[in-house]
Each structure stands twice: as structure tokens, then as C-alpha cells.
């Protein structure tokens, strides 16, 4: 019985040591997995623009879709809901700063921007979506990372050459566009 117990404990210890060694080697040789594009990655630093989105197109979910688009672009949507029925979309500047309304209109693909300041509202821009509004097309999905069980990723050579569109180092101050 003692020999069996010793043999079993040796097997367990070898398995544990092997798991740690395999984990260390996997981290050493592993390629970086293609990152998924997050909304924050494409955000532009801008001052806070408070936006209200109203669905005047009478189609369910339009204001919610536009809210998602604007939030992904870094705008602060403080309210979304239903508005009066409209055929065409319009963006209303609620302060004297019409450039904020133009940024929102560009993000949603709306051409009409009007200045209608209202100091009683605690927001900068109102978006009223008309029936013609459609959300911008979705960007193409990033390539899926390899499955977790694919063992070929562990047998790559450490000294590999980068692909044509891949960088191994950050660009310097003089080769930003290279």
C-alpha cells in the first residue's frame, strides 16, 4: 500500500510541475491575441456634450440605437425617448455653440442642424430622429482569436517575423504614419 501511495504522489507532483512549466512556456511563446476593438479605443478627446435623443420616426428602438452610436463616440446621452412624428431627422443646438450639434449630426449622419437655444434645458443638443434615419453600418468584425484548445500556438518559434500589417514596436516620433 505504501509503494502505491508513493507512486501516486510522484505522479501528482510531476503533473503539477508539468502544468506550471507548460504555463510558463505558453506565456513565453504565445503570440498576442488580436484585440477586439472596444468603443473606448476610437473615442476622441472632447469636452462633455450632453445630448437628448428623441424618436420621431415611430419605429421601435430608433432612439436606443442612436443613443448607443453616440455613446460609443464619446457623447453623453442624458435622455432618450419618444418625440413628435417627423419625416426627416434634425439636430437642434440648445446652446450658442452650434459646433457641438454639428459633431453630433456628423456622428449620426444627419444633415440638418438648427440653432434653437433653450436655457431651461440642461443639455447642449437635441436629436429628433425622422422616419428616414437608419443607423450607420456596423464595422467589419475583427478576426476571431484561435480556440483555446489549439495546440499549434504553443509550437511557434520565438524569433518570428512580423506580418506585413503588424508592428512589433511602437512608432517613434518621426514615423507615425509608417
Backbone bond lengths (Angstrom), bond angles and torsions (degrees), N, CA, C in turn:
res aa  C-N    CA-C-N  psi(-1)  N-CA   C-N-CA  omega(-1)  CA-C   N-CA-C  phi
1 X - - - 1.451 - - 1.527 111.02 -
2 X 1.331 117.25 -37.50 1.453 121.85 -179.28 1.518 111.93 -65.94
3 X 1.330 117.84 -37.36 1.456 121.74 -179.37 1.532 110.19 -68.13
4 X 1.328 116.53 -38.74 1.460 120.80 177.69 1.525 111.30 -63.93
5 X 1.321 115.96 -43.30 1.459 121.08 -179.48 1.529 110.55 -64.62
6 X 1.339 116.53 -41.99 1.456 119.75 177.19 1.523 110.87 -64.85
7 X 1.298 117.94 -42.24 1.462 121.97 178.51 1.535 111.91 -62.15
8 X 1.338 115.75 -42.50 1.465 120.91 178.40 1.528 111.14 -65.44
9 X 1.324 116.84 -41.12 1.469 119.62 179.84 1.531 110.55 -67.46
10 X 1.327 118.44 -35.88 1.460 121.11 176.92 1.528 109.65 -64.40
11 X 1.320 118.13 -42.51 1.462 121.78 179.15 1.532 110.23 -62.14
12 X 1.335 116.64 -43.73 1.471 120.71 -179.82 1.530 110.65 -63.31
13 X 1.328 116.82 -43.85 1.464 120.53 179.96 1.528 110.05 -64.14
14 X 1.328 117.82 -41.87 1.467 121.06 179.40 1.537 109.83 -63.54
15 X 1.320 117.98 -40.81 1.456 120.94 178.43 1.530 111.65 -64.22
16 X 1.311 117.57 -42.26 1.464 120.93 179.41 1.521 110.74 -65.24
17 X 1.336 117.20 -45.65 1.467 120.63 178.21 1.528 109.91 -62.35
18 X 1.316 117.71 -40.90 1.462 121.62 178.31 1.528 111.98 -63.16
19 X 1.329 116.88 -39.13 1.470 120.33 178.43 1.531 110.39 -64.23
20 X 1.323 118.04 -43.94 1.466 120.92 178.19 1.526 111.38 -64.62
21 X 1.331 116.95 -42.15 1.463 120.00 179.71 1.534 110.29 -66.03
22 X 1.322 116.83 -42.22 1.467 120.29 177.75 1.517 111.84 -62.48
23 X 1.315 116.51 -39.58 1.462 120.39 178.22 1.525 111.16 -64.86
24 X 1.322 116.67 -42.21 1.462 120.19 179.20 1.525 110.63 -64.61
25 X 1.328 117.65 -43.83 1.465 120.67 179.01 1.521 111.61 -65.67
26 X 1.325 116.70 -37.44 1.466 120.23 179.47 1.522 110.49 -63.68
27 X 1.314 117.96 -38.21 1.464 120.40 178.50 1.520 110.87 -71.08
28 X 1.313 117.68 -32.91 1.450 121.72 -178.59 1.523 111.21 -71.67
29 X 1.329 117.67 -43.80 1.451 122.06 -174.24 1.519 114.51 -96.16
30 X 1.292 117.81 -10.73 1.470 120.61 -173.01 1.522 111.10 -66.17
31 X 1.340 115.53 138.40 1.453 121.11 173.37 1.514 108.21 -78.72
32 X 1.329 117.46 150.25 1.454 117.50 173.81 1.523 109.48 -66.30
33 X 1.303 116.46 133.98 1.460 121.80 -179.58 1.519 107.61 -76.64
34 X 1.326 116.57 140.51 1.467 120.84 179.99 1.519 108.88 -56.44
35 X 1.306 116.14 128.20 1.452 119.74 -177.22 1.518 110.33 -78.48
36 X 1.314 115.09 146.34 1.449 121.55 176.80 1.523 107.27 -84.71
37 X 1.307 117.18 134.38 1.460 120.45 -178.63 1.517 109.67 -69.76
38 X 1.309 116.87 116.48 1.447 122.05 176.76 1.518 109.60 -94.48
39 X 1.330 116.63 153.78 1.453 118.08 -179.93 1.514 113.38 -57.63
40 X 1.320 118.23 -34.58 1.449 121.24 -177.43 1.526 111.62 -66.79
41 X 1.331 117.15 -25.05 1.459 120.17 -176.89 1.521 111.70 -64.76
42 X 1.324 117.96 -33.06 1.446 120.41 -177.67 1.517 113.73 -98.87
43 X 1.313 118.01 4.73 1.449 120.83 -176.38 1.519 111.33 -69.17
44 X 1.298 115.00 143.45 1.454 122.18 178.04 1.519 107.48 -101.66
45 X 1.346 116.25 138.65 1.459 119.07 176.12 1.516 108.16 -70.52
46 X 1.313 115.93 117.90 1.450 121.15 178.00 1.516 107.57 -145.90
47 X 1.307 114.35 163.63 1.450 117.04 177.82 1.522 109.02 -72.44
48 X 1.293 116.59 161.46 1.463 122.03 -176.85 1.521 110.18 -65.44
49 X 1.334 115.75 125.07 1.458 122.36 177.49 1.528 106.44 -117.83
50 X 1.333 116.42 112.95 1.466 121.40 -179.49 1.522 108.82 -87.05
51 X 1.337 115.67 124.66 1.463 121.61 -171.62 1.526 109.86 -124.33
52 X 1.326 114.93 143.88 1.461 123.42 172.02 1.527 105.95 -116.13
53 X 1.341 117.81 133.02 1.465 121.99 -179.20 1.523 108.12 -119.01
54 X 1.334 116.30 123.35 1.466 121.98 -179.61 1.524 109.66 -118.50
55 X 1.323 115.71 136.29 1.460 122.59 179.70 1.520 108.60 -90.76
56 X 1.321 116.05 103.94 1.456 120.83 175.71 1.511 111.54 -104.67
57 X 1.314 117.43 2.85 1.457 121.83 -177.82 1.509 113.65 -88.05
58 X 1.328 116.85 -8.14 1.462 122.69 177.53 1.523 113.52 61.75
59 X 1.337 117.05 21.74 1.461 121.08 172.04 1.515 107.47 -108.96
60 X 1.284 116.97 133.66 1.460 122.47 -175.92 1.525 110.97 -62.31
61 X 1.334 115.95 132.84 1.454 122.13 172.65 1.517 116.21 88.52
62 X 1.328 118.97 0.00 1.474 120.13 -177.50 1.526 111.41 -64.33
63 X 1.326 117.02 -45.16 1.470 119.93 -178.86 1.521 110.46 -65.28
64 X 1.319 117.31 -37.03 1.462 120.97 178.89 1.528 110.75 -65.12
65 X 1.344 117.52 -42.22 1.471 120.84 178.18 1.528 111.17 -64.23
66 X 1.332 116.42 -44.18 1.464 119.76 179.61 1.524 110.64 -65.49
67 X 1.325 117.00 -37.04 1.462 120.77 177.40 1.522 110.57 -61.12
68 X 1.325 116.98 -44.52 1.462 120.82 177.69 1.517 111.96 -60.83
69 X 1.340 116.78 -42.75 1.468 120.48 178.80 1.529 110.74 -61.30
70 X 1.329 116.16 -45.94 1.464 119.65 -177.59 1.526 111.55 -67.36
71 X 1.318 117.00 -41.88 1.465 119.33 178.97 1.520 111.05 -64.96
72 X 1.325 117.31 -36.65 1.461 120.21 176.63 1.526 111.29 -63.60
73 X 1.330 116.84 -29.47 1.461 121.38 178.57 1.523 112.78 -87.41
74 X 1.329 118.21 1.53 1.458 121.01 175.01 1.512 115.44 95.95
75 X 1.318 118.69 9.21 1.453 121.00 177.28 1.529 109.70 -85.76
76 X 1.318 116.26 153.14 1.458 122.48 -179.56 1.521 108.80 -99.44
77 X 1.329 116.97 96.29 1.463 120.94 178.50 1.519 107.26 -84.45
78 X 1.341 115.91 113.68 1.460 120.85 -175.52 1.519 112.33 -94.95
79 X 1.337 117.81 -15.91 1.471 120.95 178.22 1.512 108.94 -157.81
80 X 1.339 116.51 142.77 1.455 120.67 167.91 1.511 108.14 -143.11
81 X 1.320 115.41 145.28 1.464 120.75 -177.72 1.513 110.42 -177.27
82 X 1.329 115.86 -158.03 1.455 121.52 -177.84 1.522 110.73 -92.12
83 X 1.317 115.68 149.66 1.458 122.73 177.00 1.512 109.46 -131.95
84 X 1.315 116.43 -176.19 1.459 120.43 179.76 1.530 109.67 -71.27
85 X 1.334 115.63 149.99 1.466 121.52 -175.39 1.529 110.92 -64.29
86 X 1.348 115.40 134.56 1.472 122.25 179.63 1.522 108.80 -140.38
87 X 1.318 114.84 150.69 1.463 120.16 173.84 1.526 111.22 -85.28
88 X 1.343 116.96 -38.40 1.457 120.27 -177.38 1.526 110.05 -120.46
89 X 1.315 115.67 152.05 1.462 122.01 -178.49 1.515 110.58 -82.19
90 X 1.339 115.22 151.83 1.452 120.90 179.25 1.526 108.85 -147.46
91 X 1.334 115.47 146.38 1.458 121.86 175.88 1.528 106.46 -114.64
92 X 1.333 116.19 126.55 1.461 122.14 -177.17 1.517 109.88 -108.57
93 X 1.329 116.34 125.34 1.466 121.37 175.34 1.523 106.98 -82.46
94 X 1.326 118.05 119.00 1.465 122.44 -177.86 1.522 112.73 -93.45
95 X 1.329 117.38 -4.51 1.461 122.31 174.54 1.522 107.41 -123.20
96 X 1.307 116.76 -177.58 1.465 121.32 178.83 1.527 112.02 -75.65
97 X 1.314 117.90 -9.74 1.468 121.66 -176.02 1.534 110.32 -93.46
98 X 1.307 115.76 88.86 1.460 122.49 -176.38 1.521 111.64 -70.03
99 X 1.349 118.20 -23.45 1.471 119.93 -179.22 1.526 111.66 -62.02
100 X 1.335 117.29 -29.53 1.468 119.67 175.94 1.524 110.24 -64.16
101 X 1.323 116.45 -43.18 1.465 120.56 178.91 1.518 110.77 -65.03
102 X 1.320 117.11 -35.30 1.474 119.90 178.88 1.528 111.00 -66.80
103 X 1.336 117.43 -37.17 1.468 120.39 177.06 1.524 110.57 -63.05
104 X 1.333 116.61 -43.11 1.468 120.77 178.91 1.522 109.84 -64.70
105 X 1.330 117.22 -43.89 1.466 120.90 179.63 1.525 110.86 -61.17
106 X 1.324 117.15 -40.98 1.462 120.33 178.08 1.527 111.30 -63.71
107 X 1.327 116.78 -39.26 1.464 120.54 -178.91 1.525 111.67 -64.88
108 X 1.331 116.99 -31.61 1.466 120.31 -177.89 1.528 113.20 -100.70
109 X 1.325 117.68 -5.21 1.460 120.44 -179.33 1.515 112.99 75.02
110 X 1.322 117.37 32.82 1.466 122.23 -179.93 1.518 107.83 -103.14
111 X 1.339 116.62 136.23 1.464 120.62 -175.56 1.525 113.28 -92.34
112 X 1.318 119.27 -28.97 1.459 121.92 -172.66 1.520 110.93 -90.99
113 X 1.343 115.86 121.02 1.463 122.43 176.98 1.526 107.43 -126.58
114 X 1.329 116.41 125.20 1.459 121.40 179.69 1.517 109.64 -121.79
115 X 1.335 115.96 147.86 1.463 121.33 176.40 1.526 107.85 -96.82
116 X 1.326 116.54 111.21 1.465 123.22 175.86 1.521 108.16 -133.87
117 X 1.342 117.35 74.06 1.470 120.24 -178.20 1.529 111.54 -60.58
118 X 1.316 115.45 140.20 1.463 122.34 177.15 1.523 107.46 -145.90
119 X 1.316 116.44 104.49 1.467 120.99 -176.36 1.518 112.50 -73.97
120 X 1.321 118.99 -9.77 1.462 121.61 177.88 1.525 112.11 -79.53
121 X 1.305 117.03 -17.38 1.461 121.08 179.79 1.523 109.10 -92.50
122 X 1.318 116.56 140.54 1.464 121.45 177.51 1.523 109.73 -96.84
123 X 1.310 115.93 55.58 1.454 121.20 177.52 1.506 109.20 -152.83
124 X 1.327 115.16 165.52 1.457 121.82 -175.77 1.526 112.80 -99.29
125 X 1.338 116.53 -33.58 1.461 120.90 -172.75 1.523 109.60 -141.34
126 X 1.344 115.69 140.77 1.461 121.97 170.98 1.521 107.89 -117.15
127 X 1.323 116.34 131.44 1.463 121.94 176.37 1.522 107.00 -111.41
128 X 1.344 116.69 124.24 1.459 121.58 174.25 1.517 106.71 -113.59
129 X 1.316 116.17 111.98 1.461 121.70 -176.64 1.520 110.22 -83.40
130 X 1.323 116.75 132.58 1.453 122.00 176.41 1.518 111.11 -96.85
131 X 1.330 115.08 178.57 1.470 119.44 -177.75 1.518 112.79 -64.64
132 X 1.327 118.11 -26.45 1.465 120.32 -176.00 1.519 112.93 -79.07
133 X 1.341 118.52 -13.05 1.460 120.27 -174.14 1.521 111.17 -69.90
134 X 1.316 114.56 133.16 1.468 121.24 172.36 1.518 107.04 -128.88
135 X 1.326 117.47 145.18 1.467 118.64 179.90 1.520 110.60 -65.91
136 X 1.345 116.66 150.44 1.467 119.78 176.77 1.530 109.93 -59.50
137 X 1.341 117.66 151.78 1.469 120.02 -179.06 1.526 111.16 -63.97
138 X 1.316 115.00 148.49 1.460 121.43 178.71 1.523 110.08 -70.16
139 X 1.342 117.73 140.84 1.467 118.50 174.45 1.527 109.64 -68.35
140 X 1.329 115.45 156.72 1.463 119.40 179.94 1.522 109.96 -64.66
141 X 1.316 115.11 140.76 1.460 120.36 -177.93 1.531 110.43 -68.47
142 X 1.319 115.71 145.80 1.465 121.21 177.64 1.527 109.14 -70.49
143 X 1.315 116.48 155.88 1.462 120.91 178.98 1.519 109.50 -62.17
144 X 1.313 115.88 138.29 1.456 120.85 -178.46 1.527 109.92 -70.00
145 X 1.336 117.15 141.16 1.457 119.00 176.84 1.525 109.93 -68.96
146 X 1.326 117.21 158.51 1.465 118.94 179.68 1.529 109.90 -63.71
147 X 1.328 117.44 151.33 1.459 119.69 179.47 1.529 111.02 -63.95
148 X 1.308 116.26 153.43 1.458 121.48 -174.99 1.524 111.84 -63.73
149 X 1.313 117.22 -25.48 1.454 119.72 -175.07 1.523 112.75 -90.53
150 X 1.325 119.79 -1.63 1.462 122.62 -178.41 1.530 109.38 -74.36
151 X 1.321 116.66 108.16 1.463 122.00 -175.36 1.522 113.37 -77.23
152 X 1.322 118.37 -13.56 1.464 120.04 -178.75 1.523 111.74 -62.75
153 X 1.323 117.52 -26.06 1.466 119.16 -179.19 1.528 111.85 -67.26
154 X 1.327 118.48 -20.18 1.458 121.61 -179.62 1.529 112.61 -83.56
155 X 1.333 117.70 -13.09 1.451 120.62 -175.02 1.524 112.88 -108.93
156 X 1.306 117.35 25.87 1.459 121.50 175.85 1.517 109.02 -79.88
157 X 1.298 116.37 152.85 1.459 120.46 177.11 1.528 109.46 -79.02
158 X 1.332 117.25 138.95 1.469 119.47 -179.48 1.521 113.31 -61.95
159 X 1.320 120.11 -36.98 1.461 122.33 -179.09 1.505 110.63 -92.09
160 X 1.301 118.34 78.48 1.457 121.15 -176.85 1.520 109.91 -101.75
161 X 1.316 115.81 161.15 1.457 120.64 177.44 1.523 108.78 -98.43
162 X 1.335 117.26 144.32 1.460 119.29 -178.34 1.525 111.38 -73.21
163 X 1.310 115.31 153.53 1.459 121.08 174.35 1.524 108.25 -70.22
164 X 1.338 116.91 170.32 1.463 121.18 -175.56 1.527 111.98 -61.10
165 X 1.348 117.94 -37.53 1.460 120.19 -176.44 1.527 112.46 -101.44
166 X 1.313 117.88 15.58 1.457 121.76 -176.29 1.521 110.43 -110.01
167 X 1.318 116.25 143.70 1.460 121.56 176.21 1.517 108.77 -116.90
168 X 1.309 114.97 142.96 1.450 119.23 176.68 1.523 111.52 -102.43
169 X 1.326 117.60 -9.29 1.452 121.00 -179.61 1.517 108.73 -139.29
170 X 1.313 116.16 156.87 1.455 120.85 176.81 1.518 109.59 -69.67
171 X 1.345 117.17 147.65 1.453 118.62 179.10 1.522 110.55 -68.77
172 X 1.292 115.61 147.24 1.451 120.45 176.78 1.515 110.51 -79.89
173 X 1.329 117.74 -177.59 1.453 119.57 -177.77 1.525 113.87 -68.14
174 X 1.333 117.81 -20.71 1.448 120.02 -176.52 1.538 114.37 -104.10
175 X 1.322 118.10 -7.38 1.469 119.03 -179.49 1.518 111.58 -124.17
176 X 1.333 116.43 49.90 1.457 121.12 -178.70 1.522 111.99 -65.30
177 X 1.303 118.68 -44.12 1.457 121.55 -176.19 1.508 113.12 -88.45
178 X 1.317 119.20 -4.15 1.461 121.85 -175.59 1.501 111.01 -73.59
